Amino acid sequence: MTRGRARPKRPSAAEARLDADVRNLHATIDALRDELDRNRVEDSTRLHRATGAAQAEMQTLRETIQTLRDELDRARIAAQEELSRALSRVGDENRQLRETANALRAQLDEAAHNFRTELARREAEWRGQLLEAQSTVTALRTELDRRHEAPAR
């Protein structure tokens, strides 16, 4: 007998079917692994895109918020300045009105004083004229009485 290699046995039909099934299962496993890897890559890509989009949106929102804050600050400052100007105008107008009222009050007081002084002067003049008229009437009565009494004597 020669020593040599032993010849492999030919696989039976059942073994051949099993080998084919194993090869099919390995091919299916490889295909599923490939599909799983593709899904992982797609998921990772979608996640990166979603994260990037969310970060971009957050940045846009931050910028919008800052813009709105700046606008609000400008509007608040403008409103405060307008309020200050209005209060200043009102204060100036109030001061001017007080000054005008005081000047008018002083004029009224002076006019009232002048009126009272003139009234007192005219009353004194009238009383003087009245006294003079009464004196004249008395003198004329006396003269008249004397003239009436003189012819009778």
ChimeraX commands (.cxc) that place a marker at each C-alpha (Angstrom):
marker #1 position 0.00,0.00,0.00 radius 0.5
marker #1 position 1.21,3.22,-0.80 radius 0.5
marker #1 position 1.12,5.81,1.67 radius 0.5
marker #1 position -0.18,8.91,0.23 radius 0.5
marker #1 position -2.79,11.20,0.78 radius 0.5
marker #1 position -6.13,10.03,1.46 radius 0.5
marker #1 position -8.59,11.06,-1.01 radius 0.5
marker #1 position -11.33,13.22,0.26 radius 0.5
marker #1 position -14.69,11.72,0.28 radius 0.5
marker #1 position -17.16,13.10,-1.95 radius 0.5
marker #1 position -19.84,14.94,-0.04 radius 0.5
marker #1 position -23.21,13.48,0.02 radius 0.5
marker #1 position -26.21,15.39,-1.32 radius 0.5
marker #1 position -27.31,16.31,2.21 radius 0.5
marker #1 position -23.86,17.60,3.03 radius 0.5
marker #1 position -23.80,19.52,-0.23 radius 0.5
marker #1 position -27.16,21.06,0.64 radius 0.5
marker #1 position -25.88,21.92,4.09 radius 0.5
marker #1 position -22.74,23.46,2.63 radius 0.5
marker #1 position -24.87,25.46,0.21 radius 0.5
marker #1 position -27.15,26.55,3.07 radius 0.5
marker #1 position -24.13,27.55,5.15 radius 0.5
marker #1 position -22.72,29.51,2.22 radius 0.5
marker #1 position -26.12,31.16,1.71 radius 0.5
marker #1 position -26.33,31.93,5.41 radius 0.5
marker #1 position -22.81,33.43,5.33 radius 0.5
marker #1 position -23.78,35.49,2.27 radius 0.5
marker #1 position -26.98,36.61,4.03 radius 0.5
marker #1 position -25.00,37.47,7.17 radius 0.5
marker #1 position -22.49,39.43,5.06 radius 0.5
marker #1 position -25.33,41.22,3.25 radius 0.5
marker #1 position -27.05,42.01,6.56 radius 0.5
marker #1 position -23.75,43.28,8.00 radius 0.5
marker #1 position -23.25,45.47,4.94 radius 0.5
marker #1 position -26.82,46.78,5.24 radius 0.5
marker #1 position -26.34,47.37,8.97 radius 0.5
marker #1 position -23.10,49.24,8.27 radius 0.5
marker #1 position -24.85,51.33,5.59 radius 0.5
marker #1 position -27.71,52.07,8.02 radius 0.5
marker #1 position -25.21,53.06,10.71 radius 0.5
marker #1 position -23.41,55.35,8.29 radius 0.5
marker #1 position -26.73,56.83,7.11 radius 0.5
marker #1 position -27.90,57.26,10.72 radius 0.5
marker #1 position -24.60,58.86,11.65 radius 0.5
marker #1 position -24.79,61.13,8.59 radius 0.5
marker #1 position -28.40,62.09,9.41 radius 0.5
marker #1 position -27.40,62.69,13.03 radius 0.5
marker #1 position -24.47,64.90,11.97 radius 0.5
marker #1 position -26.69,66.79,9.53 radius 0.5
marker #1 position -29.43,67.21,12.15 radius 0.5
marker #1 position -26.86,68.30,14.73 radius 0.5
marker #1 position -25.33,70.74,12.26 radius 0.5
marker #1 position -28.76,72.07,11.30 radius 0.5
marker #1 position -29.74,72.40,14.97 radius 0.5
marker #1 position -26.49,74.21,15.75 radius 0.5
marker #1 position -26.99,76.51,12.75 radius 0.5
marker #1 position -30.56,77.19,13.85 radius 0.5
marker #1 position -29.41,77.83,17.43 radius 0.5
marker #1 position -26.80,80.27,16.12 radius 0.5
marker #1 position -29.44,81.98,13.99 radius 0.5
marker #1 position -31.74,82.17,17.01 radius 0.5
marker #1 position -28.90,83.58,19.15 radius 0.5
marker #1 position -28.21,86.21,16.50 radius 0.5
marker #1 position -31.92,87.00,16.21 radius 0.5
marker #1 position -32.22,87.28,19.99 radius 0.5
marker #1 position -29.19,89.56,20.13 radius 0.5
marker #1 position -30.60,91.68,17.30 radius 0.5
marker #1 position -33.93,91.92,19.11 radius 0.5
marker #1 position -32.16,92.82,22.36 radius 0.5
marker #1 position -30.19,95.51,20.55 radius 0.5
marker #1 position -33.37,96.87,18.96 radius 0.5
marker #1 position -35.13,96.78,22.32 radius 0.5
marker #1 position -32.22,98.60,23.96 radius 0.5
marker #1 position -32.21,101.22,21.20 radius 0.5
marker #1 position -35.99,101.63,21.47 radius 0.5
marker #1 position -35.77,101.89,25.28 radius 0.5
marker #1 position -32.98,104.46,25.05 radius 0.5
marker #1 position -34.89,106.43,22.41 radius 0.5
marker #1 position -38.03,106.32,24.58 radius 0.5
marker #1 position -36.06,107.45,27.63 radius 0.5
marker #1 position -34.50,110.29,25.65 radius 0.5
marker #1 position -37.90,111.33,24.29 radius 0.5
marker #1 position -39.35,111.16,27.80 radius 0.5
marker #1 position -36.46,113.26,29.12 radius 0.5
marker #1 position -36.99,115.82,26.35 radius 0.5
marker #1 position -40.73,115.88,27.02 radius 0.5
marker #1 position -40.18,116.29,30.77 radius 0.5
marker #1 position -37.68,119.06,30.07 radius 0.5
marker #1 position -40.15,120.81,27.75 radius 0.5
marker #1 position -42.92,120.42,30.33 radius 0.5
marker #1 position -40.61,121.74,33.05 radius 0.5
marker #1 position -39.64,124.72,30.89 radius 0.5
marker #1 position -43.25,125.40,30.03 radius 0.5
marker #1 position -44.28,125.12,33.70 radius 0.5
marker #1 position -41.49,127.50,34.70 radius 0.5
marker #1 position -42.53,129.96,31.98 radius 0.5
marker #1 position -46.18,129.69,33.01 radius 0.5
marker #1 position -45.26,130.29,36.67 radius 0.5
marker #1 position -43.17,133.29,35.68 radius 0.5
marker #1 position -46.03,134.61,33.54 radius 0.5
marker #1 position -48.53,133.98,36.35 radius 0.5
marker #1 position -46.24,135.74,38.84 radius 0.5
marker #1 position -45.76,138.67,36.45 radius 0.5
marker #1 position -49.52,138.91,35.88 radius 0.5
marker #1 position -50.13,138.62,39.62 radius 0.5
marker #1 position -47.63,141.44,40.21 radius 0.5
marker #1 position -49.32,143.55,37.50 radius 0.5
marker #1 position -52.72,142.81,39.02 radius 0.5
marker #1 position -51.45,143.71,42.50 radius 0.5
marker #1 position -49.94,146.93,41.13 radius 0.5
marker #1 position -53.13,147.74,39.21 radius 0.5
marker #1 position -55.22,147.04,42.35 radius 0.5
marker #1 position -52.88,149.20,44.43 radius 0.5
marker #1 position -53.02,151.98,41.82 radius 0.5
marker #1 position -56.82,151.66,41.68 radius 0.5
marker #1 position -57.12,151.87,45.48 radius 0.5
marker #1 position -54.71,154.79,45.56 radius 0.5
marker #1 position -56.61,156.57,42.78 radius 0.5
marker #1 position -59.91,155.74,44.46 radius 0.5
marker #1 position -58.65,157.10,47.77 radius 0.5
marker #1 position -57.31,160.23,46.01 radius 0.5
marker #1 position -60.60,160.78,44.20 radius 0.5
marker #1 position -62.62,160.13,47.35 radius 0.5
marker #1 position -60.45,162.65,49.19 radius 0.5
marker #1 position -60.85,165.10,46.31 radius 0.5
marker #1 position -64.61,164.47,46.23 radius 0.5
marker #1 position -64.84,164.93,50.00 radius 0.5
marker #1 position -62.83,168.11,49.67 radius 0.5
marker #1 position -65.15,169.33,46.94 radius 0.5
marker #1 position -68.16,168.22,48.96 radius 0.5
marker #1 position -66.88,170.06,52.02 radius 0.5
marker #1 position -66.17,173.09,49.86 radius 0.5
marker #1 position -69.64,172.85,48.34 radius 0.5
marker #1 position -71.17,172.46,51.80 radius 0.5
marker #1 position -69.16,175.46,52.96 radius 0.5
marker #1 position -70.31,177.41,49.91 radius 0.5
marker #1 position -73.93,176.36,50.51 radius 0.5
marker #1 position -73.63,177.34,54.17 radius 0.5
marker #1 position -72.06,180.66,53.23 radius 0.5
marker #1 position -74.72,181.28,50.62 radius 0.5
marker #1 position -77.48,180.44,53.14 radius 0.5
marker #1 position -75.94,182.70,55.65 radius 0.5
marker #1 position -75.68,185.44,53.01 radius 0.5
marker #1 position -79.22,184.72,51.92 radius 0.5
marker #1 position -80.46,184.74,55.48 radius 0.5
marker #1 position -78.69,188.04,56.07 radius 0.5
marker #1 position -80.15,189.56,52.97 radius 0.5
marker #1 position -83.62,188.42,53.97 radius 0.5
marker #1 position -83.19,189.76,57.43 radius 0.5
marker #1 position -81.54,193.00,56.39 radius 0.5
marker #1 position -84.39,194.58,54.48 radius 0.5
marker #1 position -86.77,193.67,57.19 radius 0.5
marker #1 position -84.93,195.70,59.73 radius 0.5
marker link #1:1,2 radius 0.2
marker link #1:2,3 radius 0.2
marker link #1:3,4 radius 0.2
marker link #1:4,5 radius 0.2
marker link #1:5,6 radius 0.2
marker link #1:6,7 radius 0.2
marker link #1:7,8 radius 0.2
marker link #1:8,9 radius 0.2
marker link #1:9,10 radius 0.2
marker link #1:10,11 radius 0.2
marker link #1:11,12 radius 0.2
marker link #1:12,13 radius 0.2
marker link #1:13,14 radius 0.2
marker link #1:14,15 radius 0.2
marker link #1:15,16 radius 0.2
marker link #1:16,17 radius 0.2
marker link #1:17,18 radius 0.2
marker link #1:18,19 radius 0.2
marker link #1:19,20 radius 0.2
marker link #1:20,21 radius 0.2
marker link #1:21,22 radius 0.2
marker link #1:22,23 radius 0.2
marker link #1:23,24 radius 0.2
marker link #1:24,25 radius 0.2
marker link #1:25,26 radius 0.2
marker link #1:26,27 radius 0.2
marker link #1:27,28 radius 0.2
marker link #1:28,29 radius 0.2
marker link #1:29,30 radius 0.2
marker link #1:30,31 radius 0.2
marker link #1:31,32 radius 0.2
marker link #1:32,33 radius 0.2
marker link #1:33,34 radius 0.2
marker link #1:34,35 radius 0.2
marker link #1:35,36 radius 0.2
marker link #1:36,37 radius 0.2
marker link #1:37,38 radius 0.2
marker link #1:38,39 radius 0.2
marker link #1:39,40 radius 0.2
marker link #1:40,41 radius 0.2
marker link #1:41,42 radius 0.2
marker link #1:42,43 radius 0.2
marker link #1:43,44 radius 0.2
marker link #1:44,45 radius 0.2
marker link #1:45,46 radius 0.2
marker link #1:46,47 radius 0.2
marker link #1:47,48 radius 0.2
marker link #1:48,49 radius 0.2
marker link #1:49,50 radius 0.2
marker link #1:50,51 radius 0.2
marker link #1:51,52 radius 0.2
marker link #1:52,53 radius 0.2
marker link #1:53,54 radius 0.2
marker link #1:54,55 radius 0.2
marker link #1:55,56 radius 0.2
marker link #1:56,57 radius 0.2
marker link #1:57,58 radius 0.2
marker link #1:58,59 radius 0.2
marker link #1:59,60 radius 0.2
marker link #1:60,61 radius 0.2
marker link #1:61,62 radius 0.2
marker link #1:62,63 radius 0.2
marker link #1:63,64 radius 0.2
marker link #1:64,65 radius 0.2
marker link #1:65,66 radius 0.2
marker link #1:66,67 radius 0.2
marker link #1:67,68 radius 0.2
marker link #1:68,69 radius 0.2
marker link #1:69,70 radius 0.2
marker link #1:70,71 radius 0.2
marker link #1:71,72 radius 0.2
marker link #1:72,73 radius 0.2
marker link #1:73,74 radius 0.2
marker link #1:74,75 radius 0.2
marker link #1:75,76 radius 0.2
marker link #1:76,77 radius 0.2
marker link #1:77,78 radius 0.2
marker link #1:78,79 radius 0.2
marker link #1:79,80 radius 0.2
marker link #1:80,81 radius 0.2
marker link #1:81,82 radius 0.2
marker link #1:82,83 radius 0.2
marker link #1:83,84 radius 0.2
marker link #1:84,85 radius 0.2
marker link #1:85,86 radius 0.2
marker link #1:86,87 radius 0.2
marker link #1:87,88 radius 0.2
marker link #1:88,89 radius 0.2
marker link #1:89,90 radius 0.2
marker link #1:90,91 radius 0.2
marker link #1:91,92 radius 0.2
marker link #1:92,93 radius 0.2
marker link #1:93,94 radius 0.2
marker link #1:94,95 radius 0.2
marker link #1:95,96 radius 0.2
marker link #1:96,97 radius 0.2
marker link #1:97,98 radius 0.2
marker link #1:98,99 radius 0.2
marker link #1:99,100 radius 0.2
marker link #1:100,101 radius 0.2
marker link #1:101,102 radius 0.2
marker link #1:102,103 radius 0.2
marker link #1:103,104 radius 0.2
marker link #1:104,105 radius 0.2
marker link #1:105,106 radius 0.2
marker link #1:106,107 radius 0.2
marker link #1:107,108 radius 0.2
marker link #1:108,109 radius 0.2
marker link #1:109,110 radius 0.2
marker link #1:110,111 radius 0.2
marker link #1:111,112 radius 0.2
marker link #1:112,113 radius 0.2
marker link #1:113,114 radius 0.2
marker link #1:114,115 radius 0.2
marker link #1:115,116 radius 0.2
marker link #1:116,117 radius 0.2
marker link #1:117,118 radius 0.2
marker link #1:118,119 radius 0.2
marker link #1:119,120 radius 0.2
marker link #1:120,121 radius 0.2
marker link #1:121,122 radius 0.2
marker link #1:122,123 radius 0.2
marker link #1:123,124 radius 0.2
marker link #1:124,125 radius 0.2
marker link #1:125,126 radius 0.2
marker link #1:126,127 radius 0.2
marker link #1:127,128 radius 0.2
marker link #1:128,129 radius 0.2
marker link #1:129,130 radius 0.2
marker link #1:130,131 radius 0.2
marker link #1:131,132 radius 0.2
marker link #1:132,133 radius 0.2
marker link #1:133,134 radius 0.2
marker link #1:134,135 radius 0.2
marker link #1:135,136 radius 0.2
marker link #1:136,137 radius 0.2
marker link #1:137,138 radius 0.2
marker link #1:138,139 radius 0.2
marker link #1:139,140 radius 0.2
marker link #1:140,141 radius 0.2
marker link #1:141,142 radius 0.2
marker link #1:142,143 radius 0.2
marker link #1:143,144 radius 0.2
marker link #1:144,145 radius 0.2
marker link #1:145,146 radius 0.2
marker link #1:146,147 radius 0.2
marker link #1:147,148 radius 0.2
marker link #1:148,149 radius 0.2
marker link #1:149,150 radius 0.2
marker link #1:150,151 radius 0.2
marker link #1:151,152 radius 0.2
marker link #1:152,153 radius 0.2
view
